[in-house]
Amino acid sequence: MGLKSSLHNLKEKYKGTKMAPAFNAIHTFLYTPNDTTHGGTHIKAADDLKRTMNTVIMALIPCLIFGMFNAGYQHHYALGEIGKASGFFDPVFWSWNNLTIGLWKVLPLVVVSYGVGLAIEFLFAVIKKHEVEEGYLVTGMLVPLIVPIDTPLWMLAVAVAFGVVIGKEVFGGTGMNILNPALTIRAFLFFAYPTWMSGDKVWVHGAVERSNEIAGGANLDAISGETILGSLAQGHQSAYSLSEMFFGMIPGSVGETSTVLILLGGLFLIFTKIGSWRIMLSSVIGALVMGLIFNSVVSSGWITESSKFYTLMSTEFWHHLLLGGFAFGIVFMATDPVTASQTNKGKWIYGFFVGFISIMIRVFNPAYPEGVMLAILLMNVFAPTIDHFVVQGNIKKRKKRLKVKAA
């Protein structure tokens, strides 16, 4: 009670000043606001934006923890210091040595993401004299999970600043942006620093340094951290089993590899009615349809093995659901309630094209085989148009009913 009383006194002190929005954000993060709705026609519910964001973060935590273990495992395995894990529950994977590497590499990414992003949010709140919005709580957690493990911190800070200012604040802040902020940050990193975002040396900690030492003449074994998608895009067959792809013991972005944990997180979001099951399901359907089309093209003989598209086209259509960041993208970013379609029919259309275009980009762009980021950003732009035509279609149907009744 003493702490709460002290905070209340500070709130009265800062009331009406420029720093009031910044203080209120910290105060209401821990306590319920003093001013709450008691009457009138308002909808009363226990959840608000902050608690909604915290629920999404809860769904992301398993992916974060797994990503830490996987970062250490991929590092030690690539160096030959440990053998290949025999399964998801193998102690070789869940060792403290792996977690130590993960904590050392992943936690700084989380700190920089939240530190820079929230600082900008607070700055804009003070300048514009409005309350601090909680939308960045989820973005700050998403960003470290969708970047390579060795992303330089200064690079991440620049990208976060760009994504928050250009991707969100210039549109008016939380609820007004047309592009997903986390994907805007990822897109900036990819196009501004492509060598740090793709290739066969960015997905395993220490691979870049080892490669430089080898180039300098050091007598060291090279290690490669190529992802499954990168290997398939180059025409090579995957060296990983379906179980490894499903459970996530493969190279990739920090939190995108474990399909099973992403699936559990998606079910949790659906159960809490935060994530749209329509978008998730339609995205899967769109991806399967595109995959089946490619498989049919290969079966017909129109594409030969000499084609650079053959390997990804011939990949079993449902395997695409386990590859790259597809699952993570449709569960945690395509379902963003701000940038996705709002109407129920629009969600089906929006999700279908997210999945459909993701696999199309994956196959036809070998330089960037992970297409879910660009697919979601593209459909973010078209989401308002989709909703517009859905609403207009409903209006026309109602007008026809009125004419029939009038007749």
For each residue, the residues with C-beta under 8 A, 3 or more apart:
1: 4 5
2: 5 6
3: 6 7
4: 1 7 8 31
5: 1 2 8 9
6: 2 3 9 10
7: 3 4 10 11 27 30 31
8: 4 5 11 12 34
9: 5 6 12 13
10: 6 7 13 14 23 27
11: 7 8 14 15 23 24 27 34
12: 8 9 15
13: 9 10
14: 10 11 17 19 20 23
15: 11 12 20
16: 20
17: 14 20
18: 126 129
19: 14 22 23 126
20: 14 15 16 17 23 24
21: 24 25 122 125 126 129 130 131 132
22: 19 25 26 122 125 126 132
23: 10 11 14 19 20 26 27
24: 11 20 21 27 28 33 131 132
25: 21 22 28 29 122 125 131 132 134
26: 22 23 29 30
27: 7 10 11 23 24 30 31 33
28: 24 25 31 32 33 50
29: 25 26 50
30: 7 26 27
31: 4 7 27 28
32: 28 36
33: 24 27 28 36
34: 8 11
35:
36: 32 33
37: 40 42 44
38:
39:
40: 37
41:
42: 37
43:
44: 37
45: 48
46: 51
47: 51 52 55
48: 45 51 52
49: 52 53 133 134 135 174
50: 28 29 53 54 134 137
51: 46 47 48 54 55
52: 47 48 49 55 56 274
53: 49 50 56 57 134 135 137 138
54: 50 51 57 58 137
55: 47 51 52 58 59 269 272 274
56: 52 53 59 60 138 141 269 274 332
57: 53 54 60 61 137 138 141
58: 54 55 61 268
59: 55 56 62 265 266 268 269 332
60: 56 57 63 64 138 141 142 145 255 265 332
61: 57 58 64 65
62: 59 65 66 258 261 264 265
63: 60 66 67 145 255 256 258 261 262 265 328
64: 60 61 67 68 106 110 141 144 145 254 255
65: 61 62 68 69
66: 62 63 69 70 248 255 257 258 261
67: 63 64 70 71 102 106 145 254 255 257 258
68: 64 65 71 72 98 99 102 103 106 254
69: 65 66 72 73 93 94 98 99 102
70: 66 67 73 74 93 98 102 248 249 250 254 257 258
71: 67 68 74 75 98 101 102 105 106 149 205 254
72: 68 69 75 76 95 97 98 99 100 101 102 205
73: 69 70 76 77 82 85 92 93 98 249
74: 70 71 77 78 149 203 204 205 225 250 251
75: 71 72 78 79 98 101 204 205 206
76: 72 73 79 81 82 97 98 101
77: 73 74 80 81 82 83 84 85
78: 74 75 204 206 207 223 224 225
79: 75 76 206 221 223
80: 77 221
81: 76 77
82: 73 76 77 92 95
83: 77 92
84: 77 92
85: 73 77 88 90 92 93 249
86: 90 92
87: 90 243 247
88: 85 93 243 247 249 260
89: 94
90: 85 86 87 93 94
91: 94 95
92: 73 82 83 84 85 86 95
93: 69 70 73 85 88 90 98 249
94: 69 89 90 91 98 99
95: 72 82 91 92 98 99
96: 99 100
97: 72 76 100 101
98: 68 69 70 71 72 73 75 76 93 94 95 101 102
99: 68 69 72 94 95 96 102 103
100: 72 96 97 103 104
101: 71 72 75 76 97 98 104 105 205
102: 67 68 69 70 71 72 98 99 105 106
103: 68 99 100 106 107
104: 100 101 107 108
105: 71 101 102 108 109 149 150 205
106: 64 67 68 71 102 103 109 110 144 149 254
107: 103 104 110 111
108: 104 105 111 112 153
109: 105 106 112 113 143 144 147 151 153 156 254
110: 64 106 107 113 114 140 141 144
111: 107 108 114 115
112: 108 109 115 116 153 156 157 160
113: 109 110 116 117 140 141 143 144 156 160
114: 110 111 117 118 136 140 141
115: 111 112 118 119
116: 112 113 119 120 156 157 160 161 164
117: 113 114 120 121 136 139 140 143 160 164
118: 114 115 121 122 136 140
119: 115 116 122 123
120: 116 117 123 124 160 161 164 165 169
121: 117 118 124 125 132 133 136 164
122: 21 22 25 118 119 125 126 132
123: 119 120 126 127
124: 120 121 127 128 169 173
125: 21 22 25 121 122 128 129 130 131 132 133
126: 18 19 21 22 122 123 129
127: 123 124
128: 124 125
129: 18 21 125 126
130: 21 125 133 173
131: 21 24 25 125
132: 21 22 24 25 121 122 125
133: 49 121 125 130 136 173 174 175
134: 25 49 50 53 137 174
135: 49 53 138 139 168 173 174 175 181 338
136: 114 117 118 121 133 139 140 164 174 181
137: 50 53 54 57 134 140 141
138: 53 56 57 60 135 141 142 182
139: 117 135 136 142 143 163 164 181 182 185
140: 110 113 114 117 118 136 137 143
141: 56 57 60 64 110 113 114 137 138 144 145
142: 60 138 139 145 146 182 332 333
143: 109 113 117 139 140 146 147 156 159 160 163 182 185 186
144: 64 106 109 110 113 141 147 156 254 255
145: 60 63 64 67 141 142 253 254 255 256 328
146: 142 143 182 183 186 253 254 255 256 325 328 373
147: 109 143 144 151 156 186 189 197 253 254
148: 151 196 197 202 203 253 254
149: 71 74 105 106 202 203 204 205 254
150: 105 196 202 205 206 207 208
151: 109 147 148 155 156 189 196
152: 155 156 196
153: 108 109 112 156 157
154: 157 158
155: 151 152 158 159 189 193 196
156: 109 112 113 116 143 144 147 151 152 153 159 160 189
157: 112 116 153 154 160 161
158: 154 155 161 162 192
159: 143 155 156 162 163 185 186 188 189 192
160: 112 113 116 117 120 143 156 157 163 164 185
161: 116 120 157 158 164 165
162: 158 159 165 166 167 184 185 188
163: 139 143 159 160 166 167 168 181 182 184 185 188
164: 116 117 120 121 136 139 160 161 167 168 169 181
165: 120 161 162 168 169 170
166: 162 163 169 170 184
167: 162 163 164 170 171 177 179 180 181 184 185
168: 135 163 164 165 171 173 174 176 177 181 184
169: 120 124 164 165 166 172 173
170: 165 166 167
171: 167 168 176 177 178
172: 169 175 176 177
173: 124 130 133 135 168 169 176 177
174: 49 133 134 135 136 168 177 338
175: 133 135 172 338
176: 168 171 172 173 338
177: 167 168 171 172 173 174 180 181 338 339
178: 171 339 380 381 383 384
179: 167 183 184 339 377 380 381
180: 167 177 183 184 333 336 338 339 376 377 380
181: 135 136 139 163 164 167 168 177 184 185
182: 138 139 142 143 146 163 185 186 333
183: 146 179 180 186 187 333 373 376 377 380
184: 162 163 166 167 168 179 180 181 187 188 377
185: 139 143 159 160 162 163 167 181 182 188 189
186: 143 146 147 159 182 183 189 190 373
187: 183 184 190 191 373 374 377
188: 159 162 163 184 185 191 192
189: 147 151 155 156 159 185 186 192 193 196 197
190: 186 187 193 194 197 198 368 373
191: 187 188 194
192: 158 159 188 189
193: 155 189 190 196 197
194: 190 191 197 198
195: 198 199 202
196: 148 150 151 152 155 189 193 202
197: 147 148 189 190 193 194 202
198: 190 194 195 202 230 367 368
199: 195 202 226 230
200: 203 207 224 225 226 230
201: 204 207 208 211 224 225
202: 148 149 150 195 196 197 198 199 207 208 225
203: 74 148 149 200 207 225 226 227 251 252 253
204: 74 75 78 149 201 207 223 224 225 251
205: 71 72 74 75 101 105 149 150
206: 75 78 79 150 209 210 223
207: 78 150 200 201 202 203 204 210 211 223 224 225
208: 150 201 202 211 212
209: 206 212 213
210: 206 207 213 214 220 222 223
211: 201 207 208 214 215 222
212: 208 209 215 216
213: 209 210 216 218 220
214: 210 211 217 218 220 222
215: 211 212
216: 212 213
217: 214
218: 213 214
219:
220: 210 213 214
221: 79 80
222: 210 211 214
223: 78 79 204 206 207 210
224: 78 200 201 204 207
225: 74 78 200 201 202 203 204 207 251
226: 199 200 203 230 231 251
227: 203 230 231 250 251 252 324
228: 231 232 238 240 245 250 252 323 324
229: 232 233 323 324 362 369 370
230: 198 199 200 226 227 233 234 369
231: 226 227 228 234 236 237 238 239
232: 228 229 235 236 237 238 311 312 315 323 369
233: 229 230 311 312 366 367 369
234: 230 231 366
235: 232 308 310 311
236: 231 232 311
237: 231 232 311
238: 228 231 232 245
239: 231
240: 228 244 245 250
241: 244 245
242: 245 246 319 322
243: 87 88 246 247
244: 240 241 247 248 249 250
245: 228 238 240 241 242 248 250 259 319 322 323
246: 242 243 259 260 322
247: 87 88 243 244 258 259 260
248: 66 70 244 245 252 257 258 259 260 261
249: 70 73 85 88 93 244 257
250: 70 74 227 228 240 244 245 257
251: 74 203 204 225 226 227 257
252: 203 227 228 248 256 257 324 325
253: 145 146 147 148 203 256 257 325 328
254: 64 67 68 70 71 106 109 144 145 146 147 148 149
255: 60 63 64 66 67 144 145 146 258 328
256: 63 145 146 252 253 262 324 325 327 328
257: 66 67 70 248 249 250 251 252 253
258: 62 63 66 67 70 247 248 255 261 262
259: 245 246 247 248 262 263 321 322 327
260: 88 246 247 248 263 264
261: 62 63 66 248 258 264 265
262: 63 256 258 259 265 266 327 328 331 332
263: 259 260 266 267 327 331
264: 62 260 261 267 268
265: 59 60 62 63 261 262 268 269 331 332
266: 59 262 263 269 270 275 280 327 331
267: 263 264 270 271
268: 58 59 264 265 271 272
269: 55 56 59 265 266 272 274 275 331 335
270: 266 267 273 275 277 280
271: 267 268
272: 55 268 269 275
273: 270
274: 52 55 56 269
275: 266 269 270 272 279 280 331 332 335
276: 279 280 335 337 340 347 351
277: 270 280 281
278: 281 282 344 347 348 351
279: 275 276 282 283 330 334 335 340 341 347 350 351 354
280: 266 270 275 276 277 283 284 330 331 334 335 351
281: 277 278 284 285 351
282: 278 279 285 286 347 348 349 350 351 352 354 355
283: 279 280 286 287 330 334 351 352 354 355 358
284: 280 281 287 288 321 330 355
285: 281 282 288 289 351 352 355
286: 282 283 289 290 351 352 353 354 355 356 357 358 359
287: 283 284 290 291 320 321 326 355 356 358 359
288: 284 285 291 292 317 318 320 321 355
289: 285 286 292 293 352 355 356
290: 286 287 293 294 355 356 357 358 359 360
291: 287 288 294 295 315 316 317 318 319 320 359
292: 288 289 295 296 317
293: 289 290 296 297
294: 290 291 297 298 312 313 314 315 317 359 363
295: 291 292 298 299 313 314 316 317
296: 292 293 299 300
297: 293 294 300 302 303 313
298: 294 295 301 302 303 310 313 314
299: 295 296
300: 296 297
301: 298 304
302: 297 298
303: 297 298 307 309 310 313
304: 301 307 310
305: 310
306: 310
307: 303 304 310 313
308: 235 366
309: 303 312 313 363 364 366
310: 235 298 303 304 305 306 307 313 314
311: 232 233 235 236 237 314 315
312: 232 233 294 309 315 362 363 369
313: 294 295 297 298 303 307 309 310 363
314: 294 295 298 310 311
315: 232 291 294 311 312 319 320 323
316: 291 295 319
317: 288 291 292 294 295 320
318: 288 291 321
319: 242 245 291 315 316 322 323
320: 287 288 291 315 317 323 326 359 362
321: 259 284 287 288 318 326 327
322: 242 245 246 259 319 326 327
323: 228 229 232 245 315 319 320 326 362
324: 227 228 229 252 256 362 369 370 372
325: 146 252 253 256 328 329 370 372 373
326: 287 320 321 322 323 329 330 355 358 372
327: 256 259 262 263 266 321 322 330 331
328: 63 145 146 253 255 256 262 325 331 332 333 372
329: 325 326 332 333 334 354 358 372 373 375 376
330: 279 280 283 284 326 327 333 334 335 351 354 355 372
331: 262 263 265 266 269 275 280 327 328 334 335
332: 56 59 60 142 262 265 275 328 329 335
333: 142 180 182 183 328 329 330 336 376
334: 279 280 283 329 330 331 340 350 351 354 372 376 379
335: 269 275 276 279 280 330 331 332 340
336: 180 333 339 340
337: 276 340 342
338: 135 174 175 176 177 180
339: 177 178 179 180 336 380 383
340: 276 279 334 335 336 337 347 350 379 380 383
341: 279 346 347 349 350 383 386 387 390
342: 337 346 347 383 387
343: 346 347 386 387 390 391
344: 278 347 348
345: 348 349 390
346: 341 342 343 349 350 383 386 387 390
347: 276 278 279 282 340 341 342 343 344 350 351
348: 278 282 344 345 351 352
349: 282 341 345 346 352 353 386 390
350: 279 282 334 340 341 346 347 353 354 379 382 383 386
351: 276 278 279 280 281 282 283 285 286 330 334 347 348 354 355
352: 282 283 285 286 289 348 349 355 356
353: 286 349 350 356 357 375 379 382
354: 279 282 283 286 329 330 334 350 351 357 358 372 375 376 379
355: 282 283 284 285 286 287 288 289 290 326 330 351 352 358 359 375
356: 286 287 289 290 352 353 359 360
357: 286 290 353 354 360 361 371 374 375 378 379
358: 283 286 287 290 326 329 354 355 361 362 371 372 375 376
359: 286 287 290 291 294 320 355 356 362 363 371
360: 290 356 357 363 364 371
361: 357 358 364 365 368 371 374 375
362: 229 312 320 323 324 358 359 365 369 370 371 372
363: 294 309 312 313 359 360 369
364: 309 360 361
365: 361 362 368 369 371
366: 233 234 308 309 369
367: 198 233
368: 190 198 361 365 371 374
369: 229 230 232 233 312 324 362 363 365 366
370: 229 324 325 362 373
371: 357 358 359 360 361 362 365 368 374 375
372: 324 325 326 328 329 330 334 354 358 362 375 376
373: 146 183 186 187 190 325 329 370 376 377
374: 187 357 361 368 371 377 378
375: 329 353 354 355 357 358 361 371 372 378 379
376: 180 183 329 333 334 354 358 372 373 379 380
377: 179 180 183 184 187 373 374 380 381
378: 357 374 375 381 382
379: 334 340 350 353 354 357 375 376 382 383
380: 178 179 180 183 339 340 376 377 383
381: 178 179 377 378
382: 350 353 378 379 385 386
383: 178 339 340 341 342 346 350 379 380 386 387
384: 178 387 388
385: 382 388 389
386: 341 343 346 349 350 382 383 389 390
387: 341 342 343 346 383 384 390 391
388: 384 385 391 392
389: 385 386 392 393
390: 341 343 345 346 349 386 387 393 394
391: 343 387 388 394 395
392: 388 389 395 396
393: 389 390 396 397
394: 390 391 397 398
395: 391 392 398 399
396: 392 393 399 400
397: 393 394 400 401
398: 394 395 401 402
399: 395 396 402 403
400: 396 397 403 404
401: 397 398 404 405
402: 398 399 405 406
403: 399 400 406 407
404: 400 401 407
405: 401 402
406: 402 403
407: 403 404
